[in-house]
């Protein structure tokens, strides 16, 4: 899967063809799913855009939510999620 680091999706089709091997059923299923959405996979490999920042924020909020589940009112959760305005 060297093509993921090289930002070139041309070898992807050859990898998918090699991965569709009836002996390795989980890899075969994964390759079939890649083939179904090949345009999105190619774009994810080649284009410079990423949703890492949004995913990081979602992960932070979900972690806070899990940590506070059943322990605090929504006001306390809101206070933990929003950045502090104090500049001490």
Secondary structure, 3 states (H helix, E strand, C coil): CCHHHHCCCCCHHHHHHHHCCCCCHHHHHHHHHHHHCHHHHHHHHHCCCCCHHHHHHHHHHHHHHHHHCCCCCHHHHHHHHCCCCCCC
